[in-house]
Amino acid sequence: MSSETPLRVGLIGTGIFASQRHYPAIASIPSSLQLAACANRSVDKAKKFAAIAGIPDSKVYDSLESLLSDPDVDAIDALLPSQFTLQAVKTAISAGKPIAIEKPIAATLAQAKEIVAVARSTEIPVAVLENFVFWNVIPEIKSLLGQIGEVIYFSHYCTAPFNFNNQYLDTWWRQKPEHVGGFLSDGGVHQVALFTEILGQVNSVSALATQVREQSGDVDTLTATLKMKSGVLGSFTYTSAVSNPRINKLSINGTNGTVIYDFSDKANATLMLYTDADKAGKVVSVPDNVQEGVPKEFENFAEAVQKQDKSLLKIPPEKAFHHFAVIVASVESSNNGGTAVKVAEP
Ligand SMILES: NC(=O)c1ccc[n+]([C@@H]2O[C@H](COP(=O)([O-])OP(=O)(O)OC[C@H]3O[C@@H](n4cnc5c(N)ncnc54)[C@H](OP(=O)(O)O)[C@@H]3O)[C@@H](O)[C@H]2O)c1
């Protein structure tokens, strides 16, 4: 495979996200990736997906094993309920093919640890698709931190109205979640990925969680106090189960200033820098397409595979493990009445 040849991808799990985001994202970067085949356990759904994605009937399968045995498939893109990602990783690596799995990395910490172990045991790239890590605003925020002195505290606050028409509520595996924390790990890992990419890893959490909506299937609302490995303190609030308006805000407080990224309105996100010398603050320009990470995560996966260098992966399983482990520790802390819980290491 030369680096000029697009990576030929076999996609498994032709559900909502495959049709709505993976297919358009892969189609938008034809020099990096090409959808060569697809599979779904209910094959009719795979056929419908294939028709939309321009995959011929002869390349539609009903299992990962069949997809892997297709010589025209170089790598796997797996969009499965998270309790099945471990088996998918093991199967792909046994077949000698790279795999990208969707977040959260797994349903339990034990499964996530096994995925990390499998990935460490091979040179074949195993990527976790956490698209927030590719947001353009992350390096922009990091570049401002030098102007606010020593970072002391941060607050990552994300509340959104409950959407009764949310298409994801209809998926059986979210209705009876095996993944710890249900919607908290489903969406929460994205937020943890965002602030840890900027501020480093979390050491321990004290958290309380509650379930607001019956439809969530598990706890859906979390408020946590964090101690980072750096010693920085923080708070993390996450819910999609309350009411309007949507508020998404990351504030980072230093000894000489504050950075505030307000992404409540995706189309009009603002980044503000306040310093002792500029108390009124100034708006820092936010890069275009700030929240479009999906094509970039595929480009990153393709590059690591083409160059046969897993160290190029921006989200190896170790990193995704941490994001998930923060949510798991938060749920455990809440179950213990809010006592501090150390975040597990892979
Ligand atoms: N990064 C993001 O922002 C983002 C957003 C949404 C979703 N996701 C992730 O994408 C993945 C898929 O989510 P989705 O919302 O698209 O869910 P979905 O619509 O339920 O799709 C899941 C697919 O997996 C298949 N599947 C279910 N159980 C299976 C099993 N036991 N063995 C093999 N295949 C099985 C389903 O096939 P059947 O139709 O036969 O059941 C379905 O096609 C999840 O990991 C999710 O966390 C990521």
The ligand as a MOL file (V3000), in Angstrom:
LIG
                    3D

  0  0  0     0  0            999 V3000
M  V30 BEGIN CTAB
M  V30 COUNTS 48 52 0 0 0
M  V30 BEGIN ATOM
M  V30 1 N -18.4250 10.1580 17.9200 0
M  V30 2 C -19.6770 10.5270 18.0260 0
M  V30 3 O -19.9580 11.7070 18.1260 0
M  V30 4 C -20.7510 9.4740 17.9910 0
M  V30 5 C -22.0850 9.8270 17.8210 0
M  V30 6 C -23.0280 8.8000 17.7720 0
M  V30 7 C -22.6560 7.4760 17.9110 0
M  V30 8 N -21.3560 7.1900 18.0920 0 CHG=1
M  V30 9 C -20.9220 5.7940 18.2830 0
M  V30 10 O -21.1650 5.0600 17.0940 0
M  V30 11 C -21.5110 3.7210 17.4220 0
M  V30 12 C -22.8600 3.3870 16.7820 0
M  V30 13 O -23.8260 4.2600 17.3090 0
M  V30 14 P -25.2060 4.5280 16.5570 0
M  V30 15 O -25.8100 5.6800 17.2370 0
M  V30 16 O -25.0020 4.5920 15.1110 0 CHG=-1
M  V30 17 O -26.0180 3.2190 16.9890 0
M  V30 18 P -26.9600 2.2820 16.1050 0
M  V30 19 O -27.7340 3.1010 15.1310 0
M  V30 20 O -27.6920 1.4490 17.0800 0
M  V30 21 O -25.9270 1.3990 15.2980 0
M  V30 22 C -25.2820 0.3020 15.8810 0
M  V30 23 C -25.0570 -0.7710 14.8520 0
M  V30 24 O -24.4610 -1.8850 15.4750 0
M  V30 25 C -25.1440 -3.0680 15.1150 0
M  V30 26 N -25.2160 -4.0370 16.2170 0
M  V30 27 C -26.0070 -3.9780 17.2930 0
M  V30 28 N -25.7900 -5.0460 18.0760 0
M  V30 29 C -24.8760 -5.7860 17.4730 0
M  V30 30 C -24.2450 -7.0230 17.7850 0
M  V30 31 N -24.5860 -7.7010 18.8850 0
M  V30 32 N -23.3380 -7.5110 16.9360 0
M  V30 33 C -23.0570 -6.8590 15.8120 0
M  V30 34 N -23.6250 -5.6840 15.4530 0
M  V30 35 C -24.5110 -5.1660 16.2790 0
M  V30 36 C -26.5530 -2.6390 14.8050 0
M  V30 37 O -27.1020 -3.5900 13.9170 0
M  V30 38 P -28.6640 -3.9900 13.9790 0
M  V30 39 O -29.3400 -2.9560 13.1860 0
M  V30 40 O -28.7100 -5.3300 13.3790 0
M  V30 41 O -29.0660 -3.9660 15.4180 0
M  V30 42 C -26.3590 -1.2500 14.2160 0
M  V30 43 O -26.2310 -1.2610 12.8270 0
M  V30 44 C -21.5290 3.6400 18.9400 0
M  V30 45 O -20.2680 3.1750 19.3830 0
M  V30 46 C -21.7010 5.0880 19.3690 0
M  V30 47 O -21.1810 5.3650 20.6490 0
M  V30 48 C -20.3990 8.1400 18.1240 0
M  V30 END ATOM
M  V30 BEGIN BOND
M  V30 1 1 1 2
M  V30 2 2 2 3
M  V30 3 1 2 4
M  V30 4 1 4 5
M  V30 5 2 4 48
M  V30 6 2 5 6
M  V30 7 1 6 7
M  V30 8 2 7 8
M  V30 9 1 8 9
M  V30 10 1 8 48
M  V30 11 1 9 10
M  V30 12 1 9 46
M  V30 13 1 10 11
M  V30 14 1 11 12
M  V30 15 1 11 44
M  V30 16 1 12 13
M  V30 17 1 13 14
M  V30 18 2 14 15
M  V30 19 1 14 16
M  V30 20 1 14 17
M  V30 21 1 17 18
M  V30 22 2 18 19
M  V30 23 1 18 20
M  V30 24 1 18 21
M  V30 25 1 21 22
M  V30 26 1 22 23
M  V30 27 1 23 24
M  V30 28 1 23 42
M  V30 29 1 24 25
M  V30 30 1 25 26
M  V30 31 1 25 36
M  V30 32 1 26 27
M  V30 33 1 26 35
M  V30 34 2 27 28
M  V30 35 1 28 29
M  V30 36 1 29 30
M  V30 37 2 29 35
M  V30 38 1 30 31
M  V30 39 2 30 32
M  V30 40 1 32 33
M  V30 41 2 33 34
M  V30 42 1 34 35
M  V30 43 1 36 37
M  V30 44 1 36 42
M  V30 45 1 37 38
M  V30 46 2 38 39
M  V30 47 1 38 40
M  V30 48 1 38 41
M  V30 49 1 42 43
M  V30 50 1 44 45
M  V30 51 1 44 46
M  V30 52 1 46 47
M  V30 END BOND
M  V30 END CTAB
M  END
